[in-house]
Amino acid sequence: MTSRLWPRIEKAHPIELLQIIHSNPLNTLGSQHDFLAPHGQFYDPPQDYQQLLNGHLQKHGSLRRSSIAFIPYFNESDGLNILLVKKASKNKAVSNDFPHANQFAFPGGMVPKDIDFDSLSDVDQEGVLLDSVVRELTEEIGGIVEDGIFPLYQLPSTQTNTSFVHVHPFVIYLGRTEAKNLFIKDTTELEELHHVNLHDLTKNFHPSGVVEYASSSPLYKGPTFHLSSLESPIWGLTARILAYVLSEIELVLERQEHASHSSPSDYLKSLHQRESL
């Protein structure tokens, strides 16, 4: 059963939505829908999560870091889209299975292993993350005007709960790049490039979807998007980040609505009601 959590987005013009994403850092608004929490209302981690995490930390010492690109863009024909990639079933260079095989994801990749990330200052950490996302973006996807990549801000970081990677999403503006010219460059790890319509996402959301992602693993239970244009659902961390961004945009639209149509006392009353949820 689909859930319509974002009615204002469904009615908004795509250009208005793009402007909100670009000009309102969606990392401090405090949406009531906390899709990024490892444990919470909208996501059930594996039952043996803590055991798996402890085993990972004993073996590796810490979580690996990755940075990914959240890329919204406007298309005259179908509105506001988000760029996603589909992972390959195997790494064709070494014939290894991927931990996230066949899943839809944001472009991006891992911080190099030889960097002691935790020892860096906050400024240097952000620099490493930005270098990583730009490097991976240009290695994975062709057709990008490289001097026209503009990172706008960082969304709240979160982590995968099966491969235990700490993920840092960046909102990226591609400047002079034409979306129609983009293509998969690195076919060893990626299979397809997808332009996912934002309004379609709002109409095809399942807050507690179930996906069997590996025969030896528990079922995934959490946010999913089932789009008719895709042969399989968007789920996992990608779905959680999409749901988070949509909820933050909806909150911006709600606040704008109150500011333009309500008295100050009405707006304060609505804030108190939200705080009590």
ZADO-1210 file (C-alpha; in nm, 4 decimals, padded with zeros to 6 digits):
<atoms>
<atom x="00.0000" y="00.0000" z="00.0000" code="MET" pos="1"/>
<atom x="00.1421" y="00.3383" z="-00.1004" code="THR" pos="2"/>
<atom x="00.1596" y="00.6314" z="00.1389" code="SER" pos="3"/>
<atom x="00.1048" y="00.9962" z="00.0412" code="ARG" pos="4"/>
<atom x="00.3205" y="01.1781" z="00.2939" code="LEU" pos="5"/>
<atom x="00.4125" y="01.4734" z="00.0728" code="TRP" pos="6"/>
<atom x="00.0911" y="01.6359" z="-00.0669" code="PRO" pos="7"/>
<atom x="00.2456" y="01.9826" z="-00.1046" code="ARG" pos="8"/>
<atom x="00.5266" y="01.8466" z="-00.3207" code="ILE" pos="9"/>
<atom x="00.2728" y="01.6778" z="-00.5469" code="GLU" pos="10"/>
<atom x="00.1117" y="02.0166" z="-00.6161" code="LYS" pos="11"/>
<atom x="00.4323" y="02.2229" z="-00.6409" code="ALA" pos="12"/>
<atom x="00.5987" y="02.3322" z="-00.9638" code="HIS" pos="13"/>
<atom x="00.9251" y="02.1472" z="-01.0412" code="PRO" pos="14"/>
<atom x="01.1232" y="02.4718" z="-01.0622" code="ILE" pos="15"/>
<atom x="01.0004" y="02.5702" z="-00.7149" code="GLU" pos="16"/>
<atom x="01.1137" y="02.2333" z="-00.5807" code="LEU" pos="17"/>
<atom x="01.4554" y="02.2668" z="-00.7425" code="LEU" pos="18"/>
<atom x="01.4943" y="02.6127" z="-00.5939" code="GLN" pos="19"/>
<atom x="01.4118" y="02.4781" z="-00.2480" code="ILE" pos="20"/>
<atom x="01.6717" y="02.2028" z="-00.2773" code="ILE" pos="21"/>
<atom x="01.9397" y="02.4416" z="-00.4019" code="HIS" pos="22"/>
<atom x="01.8762" y="02.7311" z="-00.1629" code="SER" pos="23"/>
<atom x="01.7513" y="02.5680" z="00.1589" code="ASN" pos="24"/>
<atom x="02.0137" y="02.3380" z="00.3108" code="PRO" pos="25"/>
<atom x="01.8021" y="02.0329" z="00.3949" code="LEU" pos="26"/>
<atom x="02.0115" y="01.9389" z="00.6937" code="ASN" pos="27"/>
<atom x="01.8853" y="02.1527" z="00.9811" code="THR" pos="28"/>
<atom x="01.5075" y="02.1651" z="00.9429" code="LEU" pos="29"/>
<atom x="01.4208" y="01.8753" z="01.1721" code="GLY" pos="30"/>
<atom x="01.1541" y="01.6944" z="00.9740" code="SER" pos="31"/>
<atom x="00.9358" y="01.4701" z="01.1884" code="GLN" pos="32"/>
<atom x="01.0073" y="01.1823" z="00.9505" code="HIS" pos="33"/>
<atom x="01.3496" y="01.0669" z="01.0622" code="ASP" pos="34"/>
<atom x="01.4238" y="00.8230" z="00.7841" code="PHE" pos="35"/>
<atom x="01.8001" y="00.8373" z="00.8354" code="LEU" pos="36"/>
<atom x="01.8068" y="00.6967" z="01.1872" code="ALA" pos="37"/>
<atom x="01.9633" y="00.3481" z="01.2054" code="PRO" pos="38"/>
<atom x="01.6757" y="00.2541" z="01.4377" code="HIS" pos="39"/>
<atom x="01.3400" y="00.4223" z="01.4301" code="GLY" pos="40"/>
<atom x="00.9809" y="00.4489" z="01.3210" code="GLN" pos="41"/>
<atom x="01.0485" y="00.3887" z="00.9523" code="PHE" pos="42"/>
<atom x="01.3303" y="00.1369" z="00.9459" code="TYR" pos="43"/>
<atom x="01.3842" y="-00.2005" z="01.1089" code="ASP" pos="44"/>
<atom x="01.7511" y="-00.3045" z="01.1021" code="PRO" pos="45"/>
<atom x="01.8445" y="-00.6740" z="01.0904" code="PRO" pos="46"/>
<atom x="01.7684" y="-00.8537" z="01.4161" code="GLN" pos="47"/>
<atom x="02.1349" y="-00.9446" z="01.4562" code="ASP" pos="48"/>
<atom x="02.2446" y="-00.5888" z="01.3720" code="TYR" pos="49"/>
<atom x="02.4501" y="-00.5267" z="01.6868" code="GLN" pos="50"/>
<atom x="02.6263" y="-00.8612" z="01.6582" code="GLN" pos="51"/>
<atom x="02.7116" y="-00.7928" z="01.2943" code="LEU" pos="52"/>
<atom x="02.8332" y="-00.4426" z="01.3770" code="LEU" pos="53"/>
<atom x="03.0541" y="-00.5645" z="01.6621" code="ASN" pos="54"/>
<atom x="03.2062" y="-00.8255" z="01.4342" code="GLY" pos="55"/>
<atom x="03.2778" y="-00.5625" z="01.1699" code="HIS" pos="56"/>
<atom x="03.4423" y="-00.3284" z="01.4214" code="LEU" pos="57"/>
<atom x="03.6577" y="-00.6083" z="01.5652" code="GLN" pos="58"/>
<atom x="03.7801" y="-00.6937" z="01.2173" code="LYS" pos="59"/>
<atom x="03.8206" y="-00.3451" z="01.0676" code="HIS" pos="60"/>
<atom x="03.8451" y="-00.1111" z="01.3674" code="GLY" pos="61"/>
<atom x="03.5987" y="00.1454" z="01.2327" code="SER" pos="62"/>
<atom x="03.3352" y="00.2040" z="00.9681" code="LEU" pos="63"/>
<atom x="03.4564" y="00.2839" z="00.6185" code="ARG" pos="64"/>
<atom x="03.3538" y="00.6193" z="00.4737" code="ARG" pos="65"/>
<atom x="03.1915" y="00.7006" z="00.1424" code="SER" pos="66"/>
<atom x="03.0516" y="01.0138" z="-00.0174" code="SER" pos="67"/>
<atom x="02.7661" y="01.0154" z="-00.2662" code="ILE" pos="68"/>
<atom x="02.6041" y="01.2698" z="-00.4968" code="ALA" pos="69"/>
<atom x="02.2391" y="01.3734" z="-00.4729" code="PHE" pos="70"/>
<atom x="02.1884" y="01.5382" z="-00.8144" code="ILE" pos="71"/>
<atom x="01.8528" y="01.7069" z="-00.8871" code="PRO" pos="72"/>
<atom x="01.7957" y="01.8664" z="-01.2264" code="TYR" pos="73"/>
<atom x="01.5075" y="02.0140" z="-01.4261" code="PHE" pos="74"/>
<atom x="01.3951" y="01.8682" z="-01.7566" code="ASN" pos="75"/>
<atom x="01.1465" y="02.0562" z="-01.9751" code="GLU" pos="76"/>
<atom x="00.9682" y="01.7362" z="-02.0763" code="SER" pos="77"/>
<atom x="00.9057" y="01.5736" z="-01.7377" code="ASP" pos="78"/>
<atom x="00.9998" y="01.8128" z="-01.4600" code="GLY" pos="79"/>
<atom x="01.2383" y="01.7569" z="-01.1693" code="LEU" pos="80"/>
<atom x="01.4512" y="01.4414" z="-01.1738" code="ASN" pos="81"/>
<atom x="01.7081" y="01.2747" z="-00.9507" code="ILE" pos="82"/>
<atom x="02.0058" y="01.0915" z="-01.0994" code="LEU" pos="83"/>
<atom x="02.0461" y="00.7285" z="-00.9882" code="LEU" pos="84"/>
<atom x="02.2672" y="00.4432" z="-01.1036" code="VAL" pos="85"/>
<atom x="02.2025" y="00.0713" z="-01.0969" code="LYS" pos="86"/>
<atom x="02.4813" y="-00.1426" z="-00.9563" code="LYS" pos="87"/>
<atom x="02.6072" y="-00.4379" z="-01.1574" code="ALA" pos="88"/>
<atom x="02.5449" y="-00.7923" z="-01.0342" code="SER" pos="89"/>
<atom x="02.9206" y="-00.8575" z="-01.0222" code="LYS" pos="90"/>
<atom x="03.2405" y="-00.6584" z="-01.0410" code="ASN" pos="91"/>
<atom x="03.3335" y="-00.7471" z="-01.3972" code="LYS" pos="92"/>
<atom x="03.7006" y="-00.6642" z="-01.3395" code="ALA" pos="93"/>
<atom x="03.7537" y="-00.9311" z="-01.0724" code="VAL" pos="94"/>
<atom x="03.4313" y="-01.1376" z="-01.0967" code="SER" pos="95"/>
<atom x="03.3395" y="-01.0695" z="-00.7357" code="ASN" pos="96"/>
<atom x="02.9836" y="-01.0379" z="-00.6096" code="ASP" pos="97"/>
<atom x="02.8854" y="-00.6904" z="-00.4908" code="PHE" pos="98"/>
<atom x="02.7330" y="-00.6424" z="-00.1445" code="PRO" pos="99"/>
<atom x="02.4749" y="-00.4137" z="-00.3101" code="HIS" pos="100"/>
<atom x="02.4375" y="-00.5964" z="-00.6423" code="ALA" pos="101"/>
<atom x="02.1533" y="-00.4859" z="-00.8738" code="ASN" pos="102"/>
<atom x="02.0461" y="-00.2084" z="-00.6369" code="GLN" pos="103"/>
<atom x="01.9631" y="00.1487" z="-00.7326" code="PHE" pos="104"/>
<atom x="02.1991" y="00.3987" z="-00.5726" code="ALA" pos="105"/>
<atom x="02.3350" y="00.7499" z="-00.5888" code="PHE" pos="106"/>
<atom x="02.6614" y="00.7995" z="-00.7781" code="PRO" pos="107"/>
<atom x="02.9666" y="00.8101" z="-00.5550" code="GLY" pos="108"/>
<atom x="03.2125" y="00.5860" z="-00.3798" code="GLY" pos="109"/>
<atom x="03.4528" y="00.5095" z="-00.1001" code="MET" pos="110"/>
<atom x="03.7100" y="00.7312" z="00.0655" code="VAL" pos="111"/>
<atom x="04.0560" y="00.5795" z="-00.0074" code="PRO" pos="112"/>
<atom x="04.1623" y="00.3226" z="00.2535" code="LYS" pos="113"/>
<atom x="04.5008" y="00.4853" z="00.3083" code="ASP" pos="114"/>
<atom x="04.3437" y="00.8034" z="00.4495" code="ILE" pos="115"/>
<atom x="04.3150" y="00.8130" z="00.8302" code="ASP" pos="116"/>
<atom x="03.9835" y="00.9958" z="00.8162" code="PHE" pos="117"/>
<atom x="03.9133" y="01.0142" z="01.1897" code="ASP" pos="118"/>
<atom x="04.2441" y="01.1895" z="01.2589" code="SER" pos="119"/>
<atom x="04.1658" y="01.4793" z="01.0240" code="LEU" pos="120"/>
<atom x="04.0182" y="01.8160" z="01.1186" code="SER" pos="121"/>
<atom x="03.6560" y="01.8862" z="01.0252" code="ASP" pos="122"/>
<atom x="03.7685" y="02.1043" z="00.7346" code="VAL" pos="123"/>
<atom x="04.0064" y="01.8393" z="00.6029" code="ASP" pos="124"/>
<atom x="03.7430" y="01.5665" z="00.6431" code="GLN" pos="125"/>
<atom x="03.4986" y="01.7642" z="00.4294" code="GLU" pos="126"/>
<atom x="03.7727" y="01.8211" z="00.1726" code="GLY" pos="127"/>
<atom x="03.8451" y="01.4469" z="00.1519" code="VAL" pos="128"/>
<atom x="03.4744" y="01.3677" z="00.1158" code="LEU" pos="129"/>
<atom x="03.4287" y="01.6272" z="-00.1585" code="LEU" pos="130"/>
<atom x="03.7362" y="01.5037" z="-00.3453" code="ASP" pos="131"/>
<atom x="03.6024" y="01.1482" z="-00.3224" code="SER" pos="132"/>
<atom x="03.2533" y="01.2257" z="-00.4516" code="VAL" pos="133"/>
<atom x="03.3809" y="01.4377" z="-00.7423" code="VAL" pos="134"/>
<atom x="03.6407" y="01.1741" z="-00.8346" code="ARG" pos="135"/>
<atom x="03.3904" y="00.8901" z="-00.8263" code="GLU" pos="136"/>
<atom x="03.1265" y="01.0918" z="-01.0094" code="LEU" pos="137"/>
<atom x="03.3557" y="01.1677" z="-01.3018" code="THR" pos="138"/>
<atom x="03.4963" y="00.8131" z="-01.3092" code="GLU" pos="139"/>
<atom x="03.1535" y="00.6487" z="-01.3110" code="GLU" pos="140"/>
<atom x="02.9529" y="00.8809" z="-01.5361" code="ILE" pos="141"/>
<atom x="03.0477" y="01.0261" z="-01.8736" code="GLY" pos="142"/>
<atom x="02.9196" y="01.3486" z="-02.0248" code="GLY" pos="143"/>
<atom x="02.9816" y="01.5639" z="-01.7171" code="ILE" pos="144"/>
<atom x="03.1375" y="01.9069" z="-01.7686" code="VAL" pos="145"/>
<atom x="03.4046" y="01.8601" z="-01.5010" code="GLU" pos="146"/>
<atom x="03.4673" y="02.2281" z="-01.4270" code="ASP" pos="147"/>
<atom x="03.0926" y="02.2713" z="-01.3800" code="GLY" pos="148"/>
<atom x="03.0489" y="02.0444" z="-01.0752" code="ILE" pos="149"/>
<atom x="02.9256" y="02.2530" z="-00.7827" code="PHE" pos="150"/>
<atom x="02.8754" y="02.0861" z="-00.4415" code="PRO" pos="151"/>
<atom x="02.6126" y="02.2958" z="-00.2608" code="LEU" pos="152"/>
<atom x="02.5978" y="02.1421" z="00.0862" code="TYR" pos="153"/>
<atom x="02.6080" y="01.8136" z="00.2749" code="GLN" pos="154"/>
<atom x="02.2972" y="01.6278" z="00.3851" code="LEU" pos="155"/>
<atom x="02.3066" y="01.4551" z="00.7255" code="PRO" pos="156"/>
<atom x="02.5344" y="01.1532" z="00.7182" code="SER" pos="157"/>
<atom x="02.4033" y="00.8050" z="00.7929" code="THR" pos="158"/>
<atom x="02.5176" y="00.4465" z="00.7561" code="GLN" pos="159"/>
<atom x="02.4344" y="00.1257" z="00.5794" code="THR" pos="160"/>
<atom x="02.3242" y="-00.1420" z="00.8206" code="ASN" pos="161"/>
<atom x="02.4524" y="-00.4468" z="00.6340" code="THR" pos="162"/>
<atom x="02.7878" y="-00.3440" z="00.4856" code="SER" pos="163"/>
<atom x="02.8520" y="-00.0893" z="00.7670" code="PHE" pos="164"/>
<atom x="02.9659" y="00.2081" z="00.5636" code="VAL" pos="165"/>
<atom x="02.9281" y="00.5624" z="00.6979" code="HIS" pos="166"/>
<atom x="02.7781" y="00.7578" z="00.4076" code="VAL" pos="167"/>
<atom x="02.8023" y="01.1338" z="00.3481" code="HIS" pos="168"/>
<atom x="02.5534" y="01.2619" z="00.0850" code="PRO" pos="169"/>
<atom x="02.6264" y="01.5896" z="-00.0978" code="PHE" pos="170"/>
<atom x="02.3738" y="01.7913" z="-00.2975" code="VAL" pos="171"/>
<atom x="02.5469" y="01.8557" z="-00.6307" code="ILE" pos="172"/>
<atom x="02.4655" y="02.1037" z="-00.9070" code="TYR" pos="173"/>
<atom x="02.6106" y="02.0022" z="-01.2437" code="LEU" pos="174"/>
<atom x="02.6095" y="02.3486" z="-01.3979" code="GLY" pos="175"/>
<atom x="02.6495" y="02.3322" z="-01.7745" code="ARG" pos="176"/>
<atom x="02.6076" y="01.9549" z="-01.7993" code="THR" pos="177"/>
<atom x="02.3103" y="01.8407" z="-02.0095" code="GLU" pos="178"/>
<atom x="02.1355" y="01.5436" z="-01.8453" code="ALA" pos="179"/>
<atom x="02.0601" y="01.3904" z="-02.1858" code="LYS" pos="180"/>
<atom x="02.4355" y="01.3626" z="-02.2524" code="ASN" pos="181"/>
<atom x="02.5111" y="01.1548" z="-01.9431" code="LEU" pos="182"/>
<atom x="02.6061" y="00.7877" z="-01.9740" code="PHE" pos="183"/>
<atom x="02.7626" y="00.5089" z="-01.7702" code="ILE" pos="184"/>
<atom x="03.1394" y="00.5235" z="-01.8120" code="LYS" pos="185"/>
<atom x="03.2488" y="00.2578" z="-01.5615" code="ASP" pos="186"/>
<atom x="03.0684" y="-00.0563" z="-01.6758" code="THR" pos="187"/>
<atom x="03.2713" y="-00.2820" z="-01.4440" code="THR" pos="188"/>
<atom x="03.0629" y="-00.1749" z="-01.1437" code="GLU" pos="189"/>
<atom x="02.7525" y="-00.0092" z="-01.2905" code="LEU" pos="190"/>
<atom x="02.4914" y="-00.1251" z="-01.5394" code="GLU" pos="191"/>
<atom x="02.2433" y="00.1548" z="-01.5941" code="GLU" pos="192"/>
<atom x="02.1799" y="00.5261" z="-01.5471" code="LEU" pos="193"/>
<atom x="01.8295" y="00.6331" z="-01.4428" code="HIS" pos="194"/>
<atom x="01.6543" y="00.9700" z="-01.4309" code="HIS" pos="195"/>
<atom x="01.3905" y="00.9316" z="-01.1589" code="VAL" pos="196"/>
<atom x="01.1055" y="01.1825" z="-01.1512" code="ASN" pos="197"/>
<atom x="01.0550" y="01.3463" z="-00.8119" code="LEU" pos="198"/>
<atom x="00.6765" y="01.3643" z="-00.8397" code="HIS" pos="199"/>
<atom x="00.6632" y="00.9934" z="-00.9273" code="ASP" pos="200"/>
<atom x="00.8523" y="00.9201" z="-00.6067" code="LEU" pos="201"/>
<atom x="00.5892" y="01.0928" z="-00.3940" code="THR" pos="202"/>
<atom x="00.3101" y="00.8812" z="-00.5449" code="LYS" pos="203"/>
<atom x="00.4806" y="00.5424" z="-00.5188" code="ASN" pos="204"/>
<atom x="00.6167" y="00.5318" z="-00.1651" code="PHE" pos="205"/>
<atom x="00.5835" y="00.2401" z="00.0744" code="HIS" pos="206"/>
<atom x="00.7017" y="00.3356" z="00.4265" code="PRO" pos="207"/>
<atom x="00.7352" y="-00.0264" z="00.5380" code="SER" pos="208"/>
<atom x="00.8224" y="-00.2145" z="00.2232" code="GLY" pos="209"/>
<atom x="00.9774" y="-00.5612" z="00.2365" code="VAL" pos="210"/>
<atom x="01.2642" y="-00.6672" z="00.0095" code="VAL" pos="211"/>
<atom x="01.4604" y="-00.9931" z="00.0140" code="GLU" pos="212"/>
<atom x="01.8090" y="-00.8745" z="-00.0736" code="TYR" pos="213"/>
<atom x="02.0099" y="-01.1924" z="-00.0225" code="ALA" pos="214"/>
<atom x="01.9214" y="-01.5529" z="00.0481" code="SER" pos="215"/>
<atom x="02.1508" y="-01.5607" z="00.3516" code="SER" pos="216"/>
<atom x="02.0318" y="-01.2301" z="00.4990" code="SER" pos="217"/>
<atom x="01.7138" y="-01.1156" z="00.6744" code="PRO" pos="218"/>
<atom x="01.4478" y="-00.9317" z="00.4804" code="LEU" pos="219"/>
<atom x="01.4824" y="-00.5553" z="00.4461" code="TYR" pos="220"/>
<atom x="01.1880" y="-00.3802" z="00.6090" code="LYS" pos="221"/>
<atom x="01.1728" y="-00.0062" z="00.5532" code="GLY" pos="222"/>
<atom x="01.1110" y="00.2729" z="00.3021" code="PRO" pos="223"/>
<atom x="01.0766" y="00.1616" z="-00.0601" code="THR" pos="224"/>
<atom x="00.9717" y="00.3253" z="-00.3865" code="PHE" pos="225"/>
<atom x="00.8004" y="00.1093" z="-00.6490" code="HIS" pos="226"/>
<atom x="00.8110" y="00.2912" z="-00.9822" code="LEU" pos="227"/>
<atom x="00.6597" y="00.1496" z="-01.3003" code="SER" pos="228"/>
<atom x="00.9644" y="00.2755" z="-01.4917" code="SER" pos="229"/>
<atom x="01.1996" y="00.0516" z="-01.2904" code="LEU" pos="230"/>
<atom x="01.2041" y="-00.3268" z="-01.2903" code="GLU" pos="231"/>
<atom x="01.2751" y="-00.3460" z="-00.9156" code="SER" pos="232"/>
<atom x="01.2111" y="-00.1186" z="-00.6157" code="PRO" pos="233"/>
<atom x="01.4375" y="00.1525" z="-00.4795" code="ILE" pos="234"/>
<atom x="01.5129" y="00.0492" z="-00.1240" code="TRP" pos="235"/>
<atom x="01.7780" y="00.0518" z="00.1480" code="GLY" pos="236"/>
<atom x="01.9908" y="00.3575" z="00.2109" code="LEU" pos="237"/>
<atom x="01.8954" y="00.5149" z="-00.1232" code="THR" pos="238"/>
<atom x="01.5251" y="00.5023" z="-00.0363" code="ALA" pos="239"/>
<atom x="01.5881" y="00.6336" z="00.3135" code="ARG" pos="240"/>
<atom x="01.7801" y="00.9359" z="00.1811" code="ILE" pos="241"/>
<atom x="01.5151" y="01.0065" z="-00.0833" code="LEU" pos="242"/>
<atom x="01.2396" y="00.9882" z="00.1784" code="ALA" pos="243"/>
<atom x="01.4352" y="01.2174" z="00.4084" code="TYR" pos="244"/>
<atom x="01.4852" y="01.4799" z="00.1346" code="VAL" pos="245"/>
<atom x="01.1185" y="01.4667" z="00.0329" code="LEU" pos="246"/>
<atom x="01.0120" y="01.5148" z="00.3936" code="SER" pos="247"/>
<atom x="01.2427" y="01.8138" z="00.4336" code="GLU" pos="248"/>
<atom x="01.1110" y="01.9741" z="00.1124" code="ILE" pos="249"/>
<atom x="00.7553" y="01.9177" z="00.2324" code="GLU" pos="250"/>
<atom x="00.8420" y="02.0932" z="00.5576" code="LEU" pos="251"/>
<atom x="00.9821" y="02.3951" z="00.3698" code="VAL" pos="252"/>
<atom x="00.6616" y="02.4165" z="00.1654" code="LEU" pos="253"/>
<atom x="00.4512" y="02.3869" z="00.4808" code="GLU" pos="254"/>
<atom x="00.6399" y="02.6703" z="00.6485" code="ARG" pos="255"/>
<atom x="00.6099" y="02.8879" z="00.3387" code="GLN" pos="256"/>
<atom x="00.2375" y="02.8155" z="00.3295" code="GLU" pos="257"/>
<atom x="00.1925" y="02.9205" z="00.6909" code="HIS" pos="258"/>
<atom x="00.4054" y="03.2310" z="00.6459" code="ALA" pos="259"/>
<atom x="00.1961" y="03.3534" z="00.3530" code="SER" pos="260"/>
<atom x="-00.1546" y="03.2525" z="00.4617" code="HIS" pos="261"/>
<atom x="-00.1626" y="03.2356" z="00.8398" code="SER" pos="262"/>
<atom x="-00.1404" y="03.4839" z="01.1216" code="SER" pos="263"/>
<atom x="00.1635" y="03.4642" z="01.3533" code="PRO" pos="264"/>
<atom x="-00.0475" y="03.3057" z="01.6257" code="SER" pos="265"/>
<atom x="-00.1740" y="03.0348" z="01.3881" code="ASP" pos="266"/>
<atom x="00.1807" y="02.9538" z="01.2848" code="TYR" pos="267"/>
<atom x="00.3000" y="02.9278" z="01.6456" code="LEU" pos="268"/>
<atom x="00.0062" y="02.6986" z="01.7213" code="LYS" pos="269"/>
<atom x="00.1038" y="02.4704" z="01.4318" code="SER" pos="270"/>
<atom x="00.4629" y="02.4547" z="01.5572" code="LEU" pos="271"/>
<atom x="00.3455" y="02.3521" z="01.9048" code="HIS" pos="272"/>
<atom x="00.1268" y="02.0830" z="01.7486" code="GLN" pos="273"/>
<atom x="00.4271" y="01.9500" z="01.5521" code="ARG" pos="274"/>
<atom x="00.6455" y="01.9445" z="01.8649" code="GLU" pos="275"/>
<atom x="00.3834" y="01.7346" z="02.0442" code="SER" pos="276"/>
<atom x="00.3879" y="01.4598" z="01.7752" code="LEU" pos="277"/>
</atoms>
